[in-house]
Amino acid sequence: MLKDAIEKIVTGENLTELEAKTAMDSIMRGESGPSLIGGYLIGLRMKGETIDEITGSAKSMIDNAAKIKLNSDYAIDTCGTGGDGGRTFNVSTAVAIITSSAGVKVAKHGNRAVSSKSGSADVLSELGIKIDIEPEFTKELIDNTGFGFLFAPKYHTATKNVAPIRRELGLRTIFNILGPLTNPASVKGQVLGVYDGSMTHTLAEVLLKLGCEKALVVHGNDGLDEITTTTTTKVSEVKNGTVIDYTIDPLDYNIPISNDKDIEGGDAKENAKIILDILKGEKGPKRNIVVLNSAAALYVGKAANSILEGIKLAEHLIDSGSALNKLNEILSYQKVYLQ
Protein backbone atom coordinates (compact mmCIF):
# COMPACT_ATOMS: atom_id res chain seq x y z
CA MET A 1 0.00 0.00 0.00
CA LEU A 2 2.68 2.49 1.10
CA LYS A 3 5.05 1.06 -1.49
CA ASP A 4 2.57 1.95 -4.26
CA ALA A 5 2.44 5.53 -3.01
CA ILE A 6 6.26 5.74 -2.91
CA GLU A 7 6.53 4.43 -6.47
CA LYS A 8 4.21 7.19 -7.58
CA ILE A 9 5.82 10.11 -5.75
CA VAL A 10 9.41 9.25 -6.70
CA THR A 11 8.44 9.83 -10.33
CA GLY A 12 7.12 13.27 -9.36
CA GLU A 13 3.45 12.28 -9.56
CA ASN A 14 1.03 13.69 -7.01
CA LEU A 15 -1.20 11.44 -4.92
CA THR A 16 -4.95 11.89 -4.84
CA GLU A 17 -6.54 12.77 -1.51
CA LEU A 18 -7.74 9.17 -1.13
CA GLU A 19 -4.29 7.74 -1.97
CA ALA A 20 -2.67 10.03 0.60
CA LYS A 21 -5.26 9.05 3.22
CA THR A 22 -4.76 5.34 2.48
CA ALA A 23 -0.98 5.73 2.77
CA MET A 24 -1.27 7.59 6.07
CA ASP A 25 -3.77 5.01 7.38
CA SER A 26 -1.16 2.29 6.85
CA ILE A 27 1.35 4.37 8.87
CA MET A 28 -1.14 5.17 11.66
CA ARG A 29 -2.18 1.52 12.00
CA GLY A 30 1.39 0.24 12.18
CA GLU A 31 1.09 -1.69 8.92
CA SER A 32 4.31 -0.32 7.37
CA GLY A 33 7.91 -0.72 8.48
CA PRO A 34 10.39 2.09 9.30
CA SER A 35 12.16 1.96 5.92
CA LEU A 36 8.93 2.41 3.97
CA ILE A 37 7.70 5.17 6.28
CA GLY A 38 11.01 7.04 6.07
CA GLY A 39 11.09 6.67 2.29
CA TYR A 40 7.52 7.92 1.99
CA LEU A 41 8.08 10.98 4.19
CA ILE A 42 11.29 11.96 2.39
CA GLY A 43 9.71 11.34 -1.02
CA LEU A 44 6.78 13.63 -0.18
CA ARG A 45 9.12 16.29 1.19
CA MET A 46 11.31 16.25 -1.94
CA LYS A 47 8.33 16.37 -4.29
CA GLY A 48 6.48 18.95 -2.23
CA GLU A 49 3.19 18.17 -0.50
CA THR A 50 0.03 19.20 -2.36
CA ILE A 51 -3.29 20.39 -0.93
CA ASP A 52 -4.87 16.97 -1.60
CA GLU A 53 -1.95 15.09 -0.03
CA ILE A 54 -2.03 17.21 3.13
CA THR A 55 -5.84 16.99 3.31
CA GLY A 56 -5.87 13.19 2.92
CA SER A 57 -3.12 12.80 5.53
CA ALA A 58 -4.94 15.07 7.98
CA LYS A 59 -8.20 13.14 7.50
CA SER A 60 -6.35 9.92 8.32
CA MET A 61 -4.86 11.41 11.49
CA ILE A 62 -8.29 12.68 12.56
CA ASP A 63 -9.90 9.28 11.88
CA ASN A 64 -7.23 7.53 13.94
CA ALA A 65 -7.37 9.97 16.88
CA ALA A 66 -9.43 10.15 20.06
CA LYS A 67 -12.00 12.94 19.79
CA ILE A 68 -14.15 15.15 21.97
CA LYS A 69 -17.60 16.49 21.10
CA LEU A 70 -18.19 19.94 22.54
CA ASN A 71 -21.62 21.33 23.41
CA SER A 72 -20.84 24.40 21.32
CA ASP A 73 -21.11 24.29 17.52
CA TYR A 74 -18.26 26.78 17.13
CA ALA A 75 -14.88 26.63 18.83
CA ILE A 76 -11.45 27.83 17.76
CA ASP A 77 -7.79 26.84 18.08
CA THR A 78 -4.66 28.98 18.18
CA CYS A 79 -2.18 26.19 17.47
CA GLY A 80 0.77 26.90 15.18
CA THR A 81 3.31 24.67 13.47
CA GLY A 82 6.21 25.89 15.60
CA GLY A 83 9.60 25.46 13.99
CA ASP A 84 10.29 29.19 13.86
CA GLY A 85 13.25 28.88 16.22
CA GLY A 86 11.16 29.50 19.32
CA ARG A 87 12.26 33.11 19.76
CA THR A 88 9.03 34.34 21.37
CA PHE A 89 7.21 33.51 24.59
CA ASN A 90 4.21 31.28 23.75
CA VAL A 91 2.18 34.14 22.33
CA SER A 92 -0.61 31.85 21.07
CA THR A 93 -1.07 30.40 24.57
CA ALA A 94 -1.62 33.86 26.08
CA VAL A 95 -3.96 34.58 23.17
CA ALA A 96 -6.03 31.46 23.90
CA ILE A 97 -6.65 32.52 27.51
CA ILE A 98 -7.52 36.12 26.56
CA THR A 99 -9.85 35.00 23.76
CA SER A 100 -11.72 32.57 26.00
CA SER A 101 -12.39 35.45 28.43
CA ALA A 102 -14.54 37.02 25.69
CA GLY A 103 -16.86 34.00 25.66
CA VAL A 104 -15.19 32.28 22.70
CA LYS A 105 -14.76 28.52 23.16
CA VAL A 106 -11.05 27.71 22.75
CA ALA A 107 -9.80 24.14 22.31
CA LYS A 108 -6.04 24.70 22.43
CA HIS A 109 -4.24 21.82 20.72
CA GLY A 110 -0.54 21.52 21.50
CA ASN A 111 2.47 19.65 22.75
CA ARG A 112 5.70 20.01 24.68
CA ALA A 113 8.62 21.91 23.18
CA VAL A 114 10.23 20.49 20.04
CA SER A 115 12.35 23.26 18.49
CA SER A 116 11.95 25.85 21.26
CA LYS A 117 12.66 26.05 25.00
CA SER A 118 8.97 26.07 25.84
CA GLY A 119 5.98 24.52 24.10
CA SER A 120 2.36 25.38 24.93
CA ALA A 121 2.14 22.34 27.22
CA ASP A 122 5.26 23.42 29.12
CA VAL A 123 4.11 26.99 29.77
CA LEU A 124 0.54 25.95 30.69
CA SER A 125 2.00 23.52 33.24
CA GLU A 126 4.00 26.40 34.74
CA LEU A 127 0.80 28.46 34.93
CA GLY A 128 -0.78 25.62 36.91
CA ILE A 129 -2.99 24.15 34.20
CA LYS A 130 -3.01 20.35 34.09
CA ILE A 131 -2.21 19.16 30.59
CA ASP A 132 -2.28 15.36 30.69
CA ILE A 133 -5.94 14.98 31.62
CA GLU A 134 -8.63 12.72 30.22
CA PRO A 135 -10.56 13.90 27.15
CA GLU A 136 -13.91 13.86 28.99
CA PHE A 137 -12.60 16.39 31.55
CA THR A 138 -11.08 18.56 28.83
CA LYS A 139 -14.51 18.62 27.19
CA GLU A 140 -16.09 19.62 30.50
CA LEU A 141 -13.49 22.37 30.99
CA ILE A 142 -14.17 23.87 27.56
CA ASP A 143 -17.95 23.57 27.92
CA ASN A 144 -17.90 25.25 31.35
CA THR A 145 -14.95 27.68 31.34
CA GLY A 146 -14.46 28.22 27.61
CA PHE A 147 -10.86 26.96 27.63
CA GLY A 148 -9.24 23.54 27.53
CA PHE A 149 -5.89 22.14 26.47
CA LEU A 150 -5.80 19.12 24.17
CA PHE A 151 -2.41 17.50 24.78
CA ALA A 152 -1.57 15.98 21.39
CA PRO A 153 0.01 12.68 22.60
CA LYS A 154 -3.18 11.95 24.58
CA TYR A 155 -5.30 12.06 21.42
CA HIS A 156 -2.96 11.09 18.58
CA THR A 157 -1.66 7.84 20.06
CA ALA A 158 -1.27 6.30 16.58
CA THR A 159 1.58 8.72 15.78
CA LYS A 160 3.78 6.75 18.17
CA ASN A 161 4.53 4.47 15.22
CA VAL A 162 6.29 7.30 13.43
CA ALA A 163 7.88 9.29 16.29
CA PRO A 164 11.23 7.39 16.36
CA ILE A 165 11.51 7.62 12.55
CA ARG A 166 10.90 11.37 12.60
CA ARG A 167 13.54 11.78 15.32
CA GLU A 168 16.06 9.75 13.33
CA LEU A 169 15.37 11.66 10.10
CA GLY A 170 15.78 15.00 11.87
CA LEU A 171 14.07 16.77 8.96
CA ARG A 172 10.79 18.59 8.58
CA THR A 173 8.15 16.30 7.11
CA ILE A 174 4.42 16.46 6.52
CA PHE A 175 3.95 15.71 10.24
CA ASN A 176 5.30 19.17 11.10
CA ILE A 177 2.21 20.73 9.55
CA LEU A 178 -0.40 18.10 10.45
CA GLY A 179 -0.67 18.95 14.17
CA PRO A 180 -2.59 22.23 13.77
CA LEU A 181 -4.82 20.64 11.10
CA THR A 182 -5.99 17.76 13.30
CA ASN A 183 -7.62 19.30 16.37
CA PRO A 184 -9.55 16.50 18.17
CA ALA A 185 -12.42 18.89 18.99
CA SER A 186 -13.19 19.52 15.30
CA VAL A 187 -12.87 23.28 15.69
CA LYS A 188 -14.46 25.46 13.01
CA GLY A 189 -12.19 28.48 13.50
CA GLN A 190 -8.40 28.77 13.59
CA VAL A 191 -5.50 31.16 13.84
CA LEU A 192 -2.70 29.01 12.47
CA GLY A 193 0.87 30.28 12.47
CA VAL A 194 3.29 28.62 10.04
CA TYR A 195 7.10 28.56 9.85
CA ASP A 196 7.18 29.00 6.05
CA GLY A 197 5.49 31.91 4.28
CA SER A 198 5.03 29.89 1.09
CA MET A 199 2.61 27.59 2.96
CA THR A 200 -0.05 30.07 4.12
CA HIS A 201 -2.34 29.80 1.10
CA THR A 202 -1.90 26.01 0.79
CA LEU A 203 -2.80 25.38 4.43
CA ALA A 204 -5.75 27.76 4.24
CA GLU A 205 -7.06 25.71 1.29
CA VAL A 206 -6.54 22.54 3.34
CA LEU A 207 -8.48 24.00 6.28
CA LEU A 208 -11.30 24.86 3.89
CA LYS A 209 -11.39 21.26 2.62
CA LEU A 210 -11.41 19.99 6.21
CA GLY A 211 -14.56 21.99 6.98
CA CYS A 212 -13.10 25.07 8.65
CA GLU A 213 -15.46 28.07 8.46
CA LYS A 214 -13.14 30.92 9.40
CA ALA A 215 -9.36 30.99 9.71
CA LEU A 216 -6.28 33.16 9.46
CA VAL A 217 -3.12 31.30 8.41
CA VAL A 218 -0.24 33.63 9.22
CA HIS A 219 3.52 33.95 8.79
CA GLY A 220 5.51 36.90 10.09
CA ASN A 221 7.94 38.21 7.49
CA ASP A 222 10.62 38.01 10.20
CA GLY A 223 10.12 34.22 10.27
CA LEU A 224 7.73 34.00 13.22
CA ASP A 225 4.75 31.64 13.17
CA GLU A 226 2.68 34.47 14.68
CA ILE A 227 1.40 37.84 13.53
CA THR A 228 4.59 39.74 14.25
CA THR A 229 5.18 43.28 15.45
CA THR A 230 8.73 43.60 14.07
CA THR A 231 7.54 43.88 10.45
CA THR A 232 4.59 42.85 8.26
CA THR A 233 2.79 39.49 8.31
CA LYS A 234 1.57 37.40 5.39
CA VAL A 235 -2.04 36.25 5.87
CA SER A 236 -4.27 33.78 4.04
CA GLU A 237 -7.84 34.07 5.31
CA VAL A 238 -10.56 31.44 5.03
CA LYS A 239 -13.82 33.37 4.72
CA ASN A 240 -17.17 32.61 3.09
CA GLY A 241 -15.88 29.42 1.46
CA THR A 242 -12.85 31.00 -0.20
CA VAL A 243 -9.25 32.01 0.57
CA ILE A 244 -7.99 35.58 0.32
CA ASP A 245 -4.37 36.70 0.76
CA TYR A 246 -3.24 39.99 2.26
CA THR A 247 -0.67 41.59 4.55
CA ILE A 248 -1.03 42.86 8.11
CA ASP A 249 1.13 45.84 9.10
CA PRO A 250 1.13 46.66 12.83
CA LEU A 251 1.53 50.35 12.01
CA ASP A 252 -1.93 50.28 10.38
CA TYR A 253 -3.31 49.60 13.86
CA ASN A 254 -1.10 52.12 15.69
CA ILE A 255 1.04 49.33 17.11
CA PRO A 256 4.69 50.42 17.16
CA ILE A 257 7.32 48.31 15.41
CA SER A 258 9.39 46.33 17.91
CA ASN A 259 12.70 44.55 17.54
CA ASP A 260 13.36 40.83 18.02
CA LYS A 261 14.79 41.36 21.50
CA ASP A 262 11.60 43.13 22.64
CA ILE A 263 9.44 40.03 22.11
CA GLU A 264 11.97 37.39 23.11
CA GLY A 265 11.01 34.63 25.52
CA GLY A 266 12.91 32.09 27.57
CA ASP A 267 12.13 28.78 29.21
CA ALA A 268 8.67 27.76 30.42
CA LYS A 269 9.11 29.46 33.81
CA GLU A 270 10.17 32.78 32.24
CA ASN A 271 7.40 32.61 29.65
CA ALA A 272 4.74 31.89 32.29
CA LYS A 273 5.89 35.00 34.18
CA ILE A 274 5.74 37.08 30.97
CA ILE A 275 2.17 35.89 30.30
CA LEU A 276 1.09 36.58 33.89
CA ASP A 277 2.61 40.07 33.78
CA ILE A 278 0.70 40.81 30.56
CA LEU A 279 -2.57 39.51 32.06
CA LYS A 280 -1.92 41.75 35.10
CA GLY A 281 -1.72 44.77 32.81
CA GLU A 282 1.98 45.29 32.12
CA LYS A 283 2.41 47.35 28.96
CA GLY A 284 5.11 47.23 26.29
CA PRO A 285 6.14 45.29 23.15
CA LYS A 286 5.26 41.87 24.61
CA ARG A 287 1.72 43.01 25.37
CA ASN A 288 1.48 44.55 21.89
CA ILE A 289 2.20 41.28 20.07
CA VAL A 290 -0.27 39.45 22.32
CA VAL A 291 -2.95 42.09 21.70
CA LEU A 292 -2.49 41.93 17.92
CA ASN A 293 -2.68 38.13 17.85
CA SER A 294 -5.61 38.12 20.30
CA ALA A 295 -7.41 40.52 17.94
CA ALA A 296 -7.02 37.93 15.16
CA ALA A 297 -8.38 35.16 17.41
CA LEU A 298 -11.31 37.31 18.57
CA TYR A 299 -12.09 38.04 14.92
CA VAL A 300 -11.94 34.34 14.00
CA GLY A 301 -13.94 33.54 17.15
CA LYS A 302 -16.70 35.92 15.99
CA ALA A 303 -16.34 38.13 19.07
CA ALA A 304 -15.07 40.99 16.90
CA ASN A 305 -16.02 42.05 13.37
CA SER A 306 -12.50 43.14 12.41
CA ILE A 307 -8.90 43.09 13.60
CA LEU A 308 -9.25 46.73 14.70
CA GLU A 309 -12.32 45.91 16.77
CA GLY A 310 -10.45 42.88 18.12
CA ILE A 311 -7.55 45.06 19.29
CA LYS A 312 -9.90 47.27 21.31
CA LEU A 313 -11.62 44.22 22.79
CA ALA A 314 -8.33 42.48 23.64
CA GLU A 315 -7.08 45.60 25.44
CA HIS A 316 -10.34 45.82 27.39
CA LEU A 317 -10.20 42.13 28.36
CA ILE A 318 -6.71 42.61 29.77
CA ASP A 319 -7.22 46.02 31.41
CA SER A 320 -10.55 45.06 33.01
CA GLY A 321 -8.99 41.97 34.59
CA SER A 322 -11.28 39.61 32.63
CA ALA A 323 -8.38 37.68 31.10
CA LEU A 324 -6.62 37.14 34.44
CA ASN A 325 -9.95 36.19 36.02
CA LYS A 326 -10.43 33.62 33.26
CA LEU A 327 -7.08 31.99 34.07
CA ASN A 328 -8.05 31.84 37.76
CA GLU A 329 -11.47 30.41 36.86
CA ILE A 330 -9.82 27.62 34.83
CA LEU A 331 -7.46 26.83 37.72
CA SER A 332 -10.32 26.80 40.26
CA TYR A 333 -12.56 24.60 38.13
CA GLN A 334 -9.73 22.17 37.54
CA LYS A 335 -8.84 22.07 41.25
CA VAL A 336 -12.40 21.19 42.31
CA TYR A 337 -12.73 18.50 39.65
CA LEU A 338 -9.35 16.87 40.26
CA GLN A 339 -9.59 16.71 44.08
N, C-alpha and C positions, 0 to 999 in steps of 0.2 A: 504493500500500500504506500508506505513512505518512499520506497525505492522508485516507484512509478513517478512520484512527484519530483524526486531528485533528478531522474532522467529527463524530465521535462524542463526543469529550471536551469540545468547546466547548459542547455542549448539556447538559453535566453528566452524561452517561452514563458508566458505568464500562466499561473493557475487560475481556474475559475474559483468563485467563492466556495462552491461545494467541494472542489478538490482540496482547497486550503483547509477547509473545516475537517474533511476526512483525514488529511495528513496530521492535523493537530490533535484530532481525536485519538489517533494511534499513539501519539506521544503522551497525551494525558492519561491514557489507559494502561500505559506501560507495555505496549505491544511492540515497541521498536527498541533496538539496542543503541548504546551510546554512539557507535560509529555512524549509524544512519542518522541519528538525531543531530549530531555535530555537523555532518555533511549537509543535511537539509538546512540548518540554520545559517551556515556559511554561504551555501548556494543562494538562499533568499537574499542575504545581505549583499552579496556581490551583484546580483541581478537588480536589486532594488525592489522593495515590497510595494505592491500595488494596493489600491483601495480595496479591491475584491479580496486579495490575499489577507490583508489586515482584518477586514470584516469577518471573513470565514474563520480565521484564527481566534478572533475575539468571541465569536459565537460558540466555538468549541469550548473555550475557557469558561464561559458563562454556563454552558450546559453541564460542565463537569465540576462546578463549584457549589458550595452550600449557599443558600439564598435566604434573604429575609423579606417579608411582605409587610410594608409599612401601612398604617391606617390612611396616611395621606396619599393622594394621587400624584403629588408633585414634591419632589425633594431634589436637592442639588449636591454636588461634590466639588471640592476644590483641590483635587489630587493632581499633581503634575508628574512628569516623567522623571524629574531629578536629572542627574547627569550633567548639571551645569557647573560642577566644581564645588558646589555647596558653599558659596561665598556669603550667602545671606543667612537670616536667622529664623527659618521656618515661618515665612510670611503667610503662606496659605493656611497654616494651622491657626494663627491669630485671626485671620480672615474668617475662618469657619466659625469660631466662637462669636465674633462680632456679628456675623450674618445671622446666626441662630437667635441672637438677642432681638432681632427685628421680626421674629415670628416665622422665619424661613426654616423649613426642615432641612438639616444638613447631615448627610451620611458621609462622613469623612473616611475615605478609603486610603490606607497607607501601610507603611512598613517601617522597620528600623533602618538606620543609615546604611547606604551602600557606598556612594561616592563622596558623602559629606561626613562631617563630624556628628551630625544630629539629624535623624529622620523624624517624621511626624510622630511616630510611636515613641521615640526617645524623649522628645520634648513634652509630649502629653503626660508621660510617666512622671517626669519631673514636676509637672503642674499638679500632680496628684490624681490624674485620671487613669483608671484601670484600662489597660488595652487588651489583655488576653482574656476576654470574658465571653461567655456563651452567646451565640447569635440571638437567642430569644430575649436576653437581657438588653442587648444592644438595640433591638427593635423597641423594647419598652422605653429605653432611654430616649430614643429619637421621638417616639410617639408622645412622650410626656414632657421632655425638656426641650426638644427641638434639635438636640445634638447627640451624635453617637459616633464612636470610632470603630471602623471595620478593619480589624487587623488582618492584613492579606493572608498570612500563613494559616489562619484559622478557617478561612473560607476556600482558599485555592490549594487544598491539600494535594491535588493531582500534580501540581507543578514540582513536587518533590522529586519526581522522576527526572527532571531536567536540570535541577539546581546544581548538582556536581559538574555537569557538562558545561553549563554556563560559566561556572567558576574557572574551570580548566581552560576554556576558550579565552576568557578574559577580554572579550570583544562585545561591543553592542550588537544585539540581535533583535529580532522582532519582539522578544519578551520585554525589552526595555520600554516599549511603547504600549504593550497590552494592559499593564496594570491599571492605568487611568480609564481604559475603555471597558473594564470588566467589573464595575461596581456591583457587589452582590445585592444591593437594594434596588437595582434597576432604576436609578435616578433619571429624571427627565431633563435636568439642567446641569450644566458643567462650566466651570472655569478651569481650563486645562492648559497648564504651562508646559512647553516643550523645549528640549535642549537644542533643537535644530530649526532655524527659521524656515527652511525649505519644506518642513513637514506640516505647517499650520493648516494650509488648505486641505491637504490630503486627510489629516486626522479629523477635520471638521466634516468632510464628506463621509468619513467612516461613522462618526457619531450620528449623522443624519440617517445613515443606513441601519444603524442599531436602534433607531427609534427616539433619539434625543430631540426634544422640542426646541430648546434654546441653549446655546453654548457660545463661549468665547474661547477660542484656542489661541494662545498668546506666546510670543517669543520676544524678549527684550533684545534690542539691537546691540546690547553690550554682552549678550550671551546668556542672560538669566532666563530661567523658565518661570518668570513672573512678568507682570507689567512693571517695567522698571521706572525709576525716577532719575537715572543717570543720563538717559537719552530717550529716543522714541521706541515704541513697541509695535511689532507687526501683529495684526489681529485678523483672524478668520472667524466670522460670526455665523452661527447657525440661527436662522430666523425665518419664520414663515415657509419652511420647507426648502430653503435654498441657502447657499453660502456666499457671504460677501466679505471682501478683503479691504482692510483699511489700516491706518496707522494711528496710534494714540501718542500724543505729545503732552507730557505733564504740564508744560507751560500753557497749553490751551485751557487748563483747569486751575491756573494760578498756583500750581505746585512747583516750587523752585527745583532746579536741577541740582542733584546731589552728586557726590563722587563715590567711587566704590567703597572707600573706607567708611563713609558715613552710614552705609547700610550693611556693614559686615557683621557676621555673627560669630559664634564660637561653638563650644560643646553644648550638650543638652541643658546643662545647669545654667550656663550663661544665657542661652536663648530663652529659657523659661523666665529668667529675670527680666530680659528685654521685653518679652510679651506682657508680663505682669506690669512693668513700668508703663507701657503704652496703655494698657487697660485702666491704669490708675490716673491717666491723664497727662503723662509726660509728653512734651512736644518736641519736634525736631525731625530730622530726615527719616528716622526709623518709623515714626508715626506716619509720616507722609506716604511712604511706600505701602504701609498697611491700609491706610485710608483709601488710596487709589485702587488697590486690589479688592478691598471690601466693597467699594462702589461697584466694581464689575460683578461681584458675587450677588450683591443686592439687586442689581439690574437683571441678572440671569434668574435670580430667585423671585422675581416679579414684585419685589418690595419697593423698587424704584423704576421710574419710566425711562431713565437715562443715566449715563455715568455721572453727569453733573449733579443730578438729583441724588444719586447714590453717595457722592462725596459728602453732601450736606447731611444726609441721613447717617452715614458712618461716623462723622464728627459728633453728631448729636448722641448716638448710641454710646460712644466713648465718654464724652463730657458729662452726660447725665448719669453715668455709672451703670447703665443698663448692661453693657458688655461684661463688666466685672461681676455684676450680680448674676449674670447668666453662668459664668464659670463657677461661682459659688453654689448656684442652684444644681448644676450638674454634679458637683462634688458631694453635695448633701444628699441628693437623690440616690447616688451610687452607694454612699455610706449606709443609708438605711436599708437598701436592698441587699447589700453584701454582708450585713452583720450576721 
